[in-house]
Amino acid sequence: MTSSFTPEEALEQLKKLRLSIDNIDNALIHILAERFRLTQSVGELKATYHMPAADHQREAQQIMRLREMAKSAHLNPDFAEKFLNFIIKEVIQHHKAIAEQKEKQ
């Protein structure tokens, strides 16, 4: 993306790039919110039927799938795995909290 911009054109290009990044961040937040709404429902179902909060087989499959997607998208698979592991950890914590809440009822 190197080009011979004037300083003013470079600043304008920077603004455009940052606007695009902001738009992507906005989409990511909304996608994550929707994902967590769905995993909330999964947690409710698991708690109701006394299923474990974690499903290590599913997690391993998801990590393998995500690593392959990352490779095909030219994204570092290690980064993608770290990102998914962070999400999985949060989801499991939510599922445990839901189960504890249901036990108290």
C-alpha positions as CSV (number, residue, x, y, z in Angstrom):
1,M,0.0,0.0,0.0
2,T,3.0,2.3,-0.3
3,S,2.4,5.3,-2.5
4,S,3.8,8.8,-2.8
5,F,1.2,10.7,-0.8
6,T,1.6,14.3,0.1
7,P,1.5,14.7,3.9
8,E,-2.2,15.9,3.6
9,E,-3.1,12.9,1.4
10,A,-1.4,10.6,3.9
11,L,-3.5,12.0,6.8
12,E,-6.6,11.6,4.7
13,Q,-5.7,8.0,3.9
14,L,-5.0,7.4,7.6
15,K,-8.5,8.7,8.5
16,K,-10.1,6.4,5.9
17,L,-8.2,3.4,7.1
18,R,-9.1,4.1,10.7
19,L,-12.8,4.6,9.8
20,S,-12.7,1.2,8.2
21,I,-11.1,-0.3,11.3
22,D,-13.7,1.3,13.5
23,N,-16.4,-0.2,11.4
24,I,-14.9,-3.6,11.7
25,D,-14.6,-3.2,15.4
26,N,-18.2,-2.3,15.6
27,A,-19.2,-5.4,13.6
28,L,-17.0,-7.6,15.8
29,I,-18.6,-6.3,19.0
30,H,-22.1,-7.0,17.5
31,I,-21.1,-10.5,16.4
32,L,-19.6,-11.3,19.8
33,A,-22.7,-10.1,21.5
34,E,-24.8,-12.4,19.3
35,R,-22.5,-15.3,19.9
36,F,-22.7,-14.8,23.7
37,R,-26.5,-14.5,23.5
38,L,-26.5,-18.0,21.8
39,T,-24.0,-19.4,24.3
40,Q,-26.2,-18.1,27.1
41,S,-29.0,-20.3,25.7
42,V,-26.6,-23.2,25.5
43,G,-25.7,-22.6,29.2
44,E,-29.4,-22.6,30.1
45,L,-30.0,-25.9,28.3
46,K,-26.9,-27.5,29.9
47,A,-27.9,-26.3,33.4
48,T,-31.5,-27.5,33.0
49,Y,-30.4,-31.0,31.9
50,H,-27.3,-31.2,34.2
51,M,-24.8,-31.3,31.4
52,P,-21.2,-30.2,32.1
53,A,-20.3,-26.6,31.4
54,A,-17.3,-27.6,29.3
55,D,-17.2,-30.0,26.3
56,H,-13.6,-30.7,25.7
57,Q,-14.2,-32.7,22.5
58,R,-16.3,-29.9,21.0
59,E,-13.7,-27.3,22.0
60,A,-10.9,-29.3,20.4
61,Q,-13.0,-29.6,17.2
62,Q,-13.7,-25.9,17.2
63,I,-10.0,-25.1,17.7
64,M,-9.0,-27.3,14.8
65,R,-11.7,-25.8,12.6
66,L,-10.8,-22.3,13.5
67,R,-7.1,-22.9,12.9
68,E,-7.9,-24.1,9.4
69,M,-10.2,-21.1,8.7
70,A,-7.4,-18.8,9.9
71,K,-4.9,-20.4,7.6
72,S,-7.2,-20.0,4.6
73,A,-7.8,-16.4,5.6
74,H,-4.1,-15.7,6.0
75,L,-4.5,-15.1,9.7
76,N,-2.0,-16.5,12.2
77,P,-3.6,-19.7,13.4
78,D,-1.9,-19.3,16.8
79,F,-3.5,-15.9,17.3
80,A,-6.9,-17.4,16.2
81,E,-6.5,-20.2,18.7
82,K,-5.7,-17.8,21.5
83,F,-8.7,-15.7,20.6
84,L,-11.0,-18.7,20.6
85,N,-9.6,-20.1,23.9
86,F,-10.3,-16.7,25.5
87,I,-13.9,-16.9,24.3
88,I,-14.3,-20.6,25.4
89,K,-13.0,-19.7,28.9
90,E,-15.6,-16.9,29.2
91,V,-18.4,-19.1,27.9
92,I,-17.5,-21.9,30.4
93,Q,-17.5,-19.3,33.3
94,H,-20.9,-18.1,32.1
95,H,-22.2,-21.7,31.9
96,K,-21.0,-22.5,35.5
97,A,-22.6,-19.3,36.8
98,I,-25.9,-20.3,35.1
99,A,-25.7,-23.8,36.6
100,E,-25.0,-22.4,40.1
101,Q,-28.0,-20.0,39.7
102,K,-30.3,-22.8,38.7
103,E,-29.1,-25.0,41.7
104,K,-30.1,-22.2,44.0
105,Q,-33.7,-22.0,42.6
